[in-house]
Every structure is written in C-alpha cells, then in structure tokens.
C-alpha cells in the first residue's frame, strides 16, 4: 500500500477532440532540446521539426507531454535563447487551427504564460482527461505520480514554491539560465548515462498510478512521458498504459487513428523495440 501525493482535480468535463475521417491525434514527449549543448541538440531539433511538418496535414490534435526543453524558465520579459525552429513551427501549426496541448514536465515546469499568449497553446500542470469520439485518454507528463520517488516530490515542491521562483527571477538571466542548464545536464537520465530499463509492473510507478486511477474510473488509454522508455502495457483487456519514450535515443511517438493508439518510431532505419507485457 502507498499514499499518493495530492493532485489538483482534473477538469470536471473532459476536453473533446473531433477526429474526422482521415485525421489523427499525435503524442510526443521528452525532447530535452538544448541538452547536452545547443550544438549537439540542434540535429534532434531539426528532426523533431521535420516530424511536426510531416504530421501537420492529417493532425486533428497534437499533444506534447513535457520536457520539450531541457530547461525553461519565463522571466517577465525574457525566455531562454534558442529553439527558434521549434517555436516557429508550433506557432505555424497553431495558427492553422490545429489544437496543440502542452503538459509541463520536470524540466520545463516553470512555464507561466508564454505559450498561451504568444503561441495560443494551452499549458497544463496536472494530468487531464480527453475524449475523442468514444475513446477516453488520461494524459500527463508523469513526474511525481504514483508511489516512491519521494526525494523528487520534495524537490518539486521547492521548485514550484512561489517564494523560490521569486528569488530565482532576481538572478540575471545569463546567470540563472546557465546555472539551471548545468544542473539539468548533470541529470544522468538526460545525459543518457542512466540505465533506462523496464522495472517490472510492480516497480513501474506510472503503471501502479494508472491502475489506481483505473479503479476509480475507466479510461481507454493512459498516456505519459518522463520515463524515456517506450512502453505499451495492457492494464485491462480494454485499457492500456502508453509511455512515449523520448527523442534523445528512441525517436518514438504515439498516433491515434480513430480506432487504436500505436507507438511508432520516426525516421530510423531500425525501429525502436516497444516494451509490452
């Protein structure tokens, strides 16, 4: 038995997405643009923009489930340098009337209005429920959910504390951003040194979280990022947990065609193996 951290309640009425014939819903997460350096992440950014360009014609909606950037902090008049191609492409897609939904991750949780005001993209800080036709999705980044990871949960409370954010804003952006980028890249998961392997259903915190949520209410798909490992786990005969993997090693994303949700590898000669149970 374990105790979940308290969550803000999801919206009382789920979002509704219109998926007309021939249209699809796309999900991606964990690009970590900017890591380990801007020069090294540039090819990944260009690949991601090519992917966005390739799905624009048939996208009914696009979900970006966090950690698009390895670090993001919004000062009142300043945002981190770079990512021009990505931001421009997202603006183009949003201006074309294609809904984009952004969920903050543990590396970009300091979003505070820029995406909404400049790009017209809603930003969510907690998991949300969506309905496409008769299919229900429960969507979020995934950090701090489920049992365990108590150290991160305590750290997240500090990082999201208004007083801590106020003090950080008083650092000159050249100092604050550089410091945060240095600490972020030190995270072994981002630098690629961590052993990202399947831990078994009993030890995968997000699997346990989804099972608990499923006991309260049925959803067809639980879609998360954060783990950097592509997974498609059957929770019940009619319910699945999907982890999107990442765009550092796997280049994986999910696509819903109106009937089923599938994990796909983009532009790689050898498709990434998807962990299933």
C-alpha positions as CSV (number, residue, x, y, z in Angstrom):
1,X,0.0,0.0,0.0
2,X,1.1,3.5,-0.6
3,X,-0.2,7.0,-0.4
4,X,-0.5,9.3,-3.5
5,X,0.5,12.9,-3.3
6,X,-2.5,15.2,-3.5
7,X,-3.3,16.2,-7.0
8,X,-5.3,19.1,-8.3
9,X,-8.6,17.7,-9.6
10,X,-8.8,17.2,-13.4
11,X,-11.4,19.2,-15.2
12,X,-15.0,18.2,-14.4
13,X,-15.8,18.0,-18.1
14,X,-13.2,16.2,-20.2
15,X,-11.8,18.0,-23.3
16,X,-13.5,16.8,-26.5
17,X,-11.4,16.3,-29.7
18,X,-13.1,16.0,-33.1
19,X,-11.4,13.3,-35.1
20,X,-12.9,13.3,-38.5
21,X,-12.2,10.6,-41.1
22,X,-8.6,10.6,-42.1
23,X,-7.4,12.7,-39.2
24,X,-5.2,11.5,-36.4
25,X,-4.1,12.5,-32.9
26,X,-0.3,12.6,-32.2
27,X,1.6,12.4,-28.9
28,X,5.3,13.1,-28.2
29,X,7.4,13.9,-25.2
30,X,10.9,14.3,-23.8
31,X,12.9,16.1,-26.5
32,X,15.2,17.9,-24.0
33,X,16.2,20.4,-26.5
34,X,19.3,22.3,-25.5
35,X,21.0,19.3,-23.9
36,X,23.7,18.5,-23.5
37,X,24.7,21.6,-25.6
38,X,22.7,23.7,-28.1
39,X,25.0,22.5,-30.9
40,X,24.5,18.8,-30.0
41,X,20.8,19.1,-29.7
42,X,20.3,21.0,-33.0
43,X,20.1,17.8,-35.2
44,X,17.4,16.5,-32.8
45,X,15.5,19.8,-33.0
46,X,15.6,19.7,-36.8
47,X,14.4,16.1,-36.8
48,X,11.5,17.0,-34.5
49,X,10.5,19.9,-36.7
50,X,10.5,17.6,-39.7
51,X,8.2,15.3,-37.8
52,X,5.9,18.2,-37.0
53,X,5.9,19.2,-40.6
54,X,5.1,15.6,-41.7
55,X,2.0,15.3,-39.4
56,X,0.6,18.7,-40.0
57,X,-1.6,17.7,-42.9
58,X,-3.6,15.0,-41.1
59,X,-3.3,16.1,-37.4
60,X,-6.6,16.6,-35.6
61,X,-4.6,17.5,-32.4
62,X,-1.0,17.3,-31.1
63,X,-0.1,16.5,-27.6
64,X,3.4,17.5,-26.3
65,X,3.8,15.8,-22.9
66,X,6.6,17.8,-21.3
67,X,10.4,18.2,-21.3
68,X,10.4,19.6,-24.8
69,X,13.2,21.8,-23.4
70,X,15.9,20.6,-21.1
71,X,15.4,23.8,-19.2
72,X,12.7,26.5,-19.5
73,X,12.1,29.5,-17.2
74,X,10.0,32.6,-18.0
75,X,11.2,35.9,-16.7
76,X,8.7,38.8,-17.2
77,X,10.4,39.9,-20.5
78,X,12.9,37.1,-21.2
79,X,12.8,33.4,-22.2
80,X,15.7,31.1,-22.8
81,X,17.7,31.7,-26.0
82,X,17.3,29.2,-28.9
83,X,14.6,26.8,-30.1
84,X,13.6,29.2,-32.9
85,X,12.7,26.4,-35.4
86,X,10.5,24.6,-32.9
87,X,8.7,27.7,-31.6
88,X,8.1,28.9,-35.1
89,X,6.7,25.6,-36.3
90,X,4.4,25.3,-33.3
91,X,3.2,28.8,-34.0
92,X,2.5,27.9,-37.6
93,X,0.6,24.8,-36.7
94,X,-1.5,26.6,-34.0
95,X,-2.2,29.5,-36.4
96,X,-3.5,26.9,-38.9
97,X,-6.2,25.9,-36.4
98,X,-4.7,22.6,-35.3
99,X,-5.1,22.2,-31.5
100,X,-1.8,21.7,-29.6
101,X,-1.9,20.7,-25.9
102,X,1.2,21.2,-23.8
103,X,1.9,19.4,-20.4
104,X,4.8,20.7,-18.4
105,X,7.5,18.2,-17.4
106,X,10.0,18.3,-14.6
107,X,12.5,20.2,-16.8
108,X,10.1,22.9,-18.0
109,X,7.6,23.2,-15.2
110,X,8.2,27.0,-14.9
111,X,6.0,27.8,-17.9
112,X,4.0,30.8,-17.0
113,X,2.0,32.3,-19.9
114,X,4.4,32.5,-22.8
115,X,2.9,29.5,-24.8
116,X,-0.6,30.7,-24.1
117,X,0.0,34.3,-25.0
118,X,2.5,34.0,-27.9
119,X,1.6,30.7,-29.5
120,X,-2.1,30.1,-28.4
121,X,-1.2,26.8,-26.9
122,X,-2.8,25.8,-23.6
123,X,-0.4,24.6,-20.9
124,X,-1.4,22.1,-18.2
125,X,0.5,21.3,-15.0
126,X,-1.5,18.2,-14.0
127,X,-3.0,15.2,-15.9
128,X,-6.1,15.9,-17.8
129,X,-8.8,13.8,-19.4
130,X,-9.7,13.9,-23.1
131,X,-12.4,12.3,-25.3
132,X,-12.1,11.6,-29.0
133,X,-15.4,10.0,-30.2
134,X,-16.0,7.2,-27.7
135,X,-12.3,6.8,-26.7
136,X,-11.0,8.3,-23.5
137,X,-7.5,9.4,-22.8
138,X,-5.8,10.3,-19.5
139,X,-2.8,12.4,-20.3
140,X,0.2,13.9,-18.5
141,X,3.9,14.1,-18.2
142,X,4.2,11.6,-15.4
143,X,6.7,13.1,-12.9
144,X,5.9,12.7,-9.3
145,X,3.0,10.4,-9.8
146,X,2.5,7.1,-8.1
147,X,4.5,5.6,-5.2
148,X,8.1,6.2,-4.4
149,X,10.4,9.0,-5.8
150,X,9.9,10.9,-2.5
151,X,13.1,12.9,-3.0
152,X,11.9,14.3,-6.3
153,X,8.4,15.1,-4.9
154,X,10.0,17.1,-2.1
155,X,12.3,18.9,-4.6
156,X,9.4,19.7,-6.9
157,X,7.6,21.4,-4.0
158,X,10.6,23.6,-3.6
159,X,11.0,24.4,-7.3
160,X,7.3,25.3,-7.7
161,X,7.2,27.4,-4.5
162,X,6.3,31.0,-5.4
163,X,9.0,32.3,-3.0
164,X,11.7,30.2,-4.6
165,X,10.6,31.2,-8.1
166,X,10.6,34.9,-6.9
167,X,14.2,34.6,-5.7
168,X,15.4,32.8,-8.9
169,X,13.9,35.6,-11.0
170,X,16.2,38.1,-9.3
171,X,19.2,36.2,-10.8
172,X,20.4,37.8,-14.1
173,X,19.1,35.5,-16.9
174,X,22.7,34.9,-18.1
175,X,23.5,33.5,-14.6
176,X,20.2,31.8,-13.8
177,X,19.7,30.0,-17.1
178,X,23.4,28.9,-17.3
179,X,23.2,27.5,-13.7
180,X,20.0,25.7,-14.4
181,X,21.3,24.2,-17.7
182,X,24.4,23.0,-15.9
183,X,22.4,21.3,-13.2
184,X,19.9,19.9,-15.7
185,X,22.6,18.2,-17.9
186,X,24.1,16.7,-14.8
187,X,20.9,14.6,-14.5
188,X,22.1,11.2,-15.7
189,X,18.8,10.4,-17.3
190,X,19.2,13.3,-19.7
191,X,22.8,12.8,-20.5
192,X,22.0,9.2,-21.5
193,X,24.1,7.5,-18.8
194,X,21.2,6.1,-16.8
195,X,20.1,2.5,-17.3
196,X,16.6,3.1,-18.7
197,X,15.2,-0.4,-18.5
198,X,11.8,-1.8,-17.7
199,X,11.5,-2.4,-13.9
200,X,8.5,-4.8,-13.9
201,X,4.9,-3.7,-13.5
202,X,5.1,-3.8,-9.7
203,X,8.0,-1.3,-9.7
204,X,6.9,0.9,-12.6
205,X,5.4,3.8,-10.6
206,X,3.3,5.1,-13.5
207,X,1.9,1.6,-14.1
208,X,0.8,1.5,-10.5
209,X,-0.6,5.0,-10.7
210,X,-2.6,4.1,-13.8
211,X,-4.0,1.0,-12.2
212,X,-5.2,3.1,-9.2
213,X,-6.8,5.7,-11.5
214,X,-8.4,2.9,-13.5
215,X,-10.0,1.5,-10.3
216,X,-11.8,4.9,-9.8
217,X,-12.9,5.4,-13.4
218,X,-12.4,3.7,-16.8
219,X,-10.2,5.2,-19.4
220,X,-9.1,3.5,-22.6
221,X,-5.6,5.0,-22.7
222,X,-3.2,6.4,-20.1
223,X,-0.5,8.3,-22.0
224,X,2.6,9.6,-20.3
225,X,6.2,10.5,-20.9
226,X,9.0,11.1,-18.3
227,X,10.4,7.5,-18.3
228,X,12.3,7.8,-21.6
229,X,11.3,4.2,-22.3
230,X,8.7,3.2,-25.0
231,X,6.1,1.0,-23.3
232,X,2.7,-0.3,-24.1
233,X,1.3,-2.1,-21.1
234,X,-2.1,-3.8,-21.0
235,X,-3.8,-2.8,-17.7
236,X,-7.1,-4.5,-18.6
237,X,-8.5,-6.0,-21.8
238,X,-9.8,-2.6,-22.8
239,X,-7.3,-0.3,-21.1
240,X,-3.6,0.4,-21.8
241,X,-0.8,2.4,-20.4
242,X,1.4,4.1,-23.0
243,X,4.8,5.6,-22.3
244,X,6.0,7.7,-25.2
245,X,9.8,7.1,-24.9
246,X,11.9,10.1,-25.9
247,X,13.6,12.0,-28.8
248,X,17.1,11.5,-27.4
249,X,17.6,7.8,-28.1
250,X,14.3,6.3,-29.3
251,X,12.6,9.0,-31.5
252,X,9.2,7.4,-30.6
253,X,5.7,8.9,-30.6
254,X,2.1,7.7,-30.5
255,X,-0.6,8.1,-33.0
256,X,-4.4,7.5,-32.7
257,X,-6.2,6.9,-35.9
258,X,-9.7,7.0,-34.5
259,X,-9.6,3.3,-33.7
260,X,-6.4,2.5,-31.8
261,X,-3.3,4.1,-30.3
262,X,0.0,2.9,-31.6
263,X,3.7,3.6,-30.7
264,X,5.8,4.5,-33.8
265,X,9.4,5.2,-34.4
266,X,10.2,8.2,-36.6
267,X,12.9,8.2,-39.3
268,X,15.2,5.4,-38.0
269,X,16.5,2.5,-40.1
270,X,15.9,0.2,-37.1
271,X,12.6,0.8,-35.3
272,X,12.9,1.1,-31.5
273,X,11.7,-2.1,-29.7
274,X,8.5,-1.3,-27.7
275,X,8.2,-2.9,-24.3
276,X,4.9,-4.8,-24.0
277,X,3.5,-7.2,-21.4
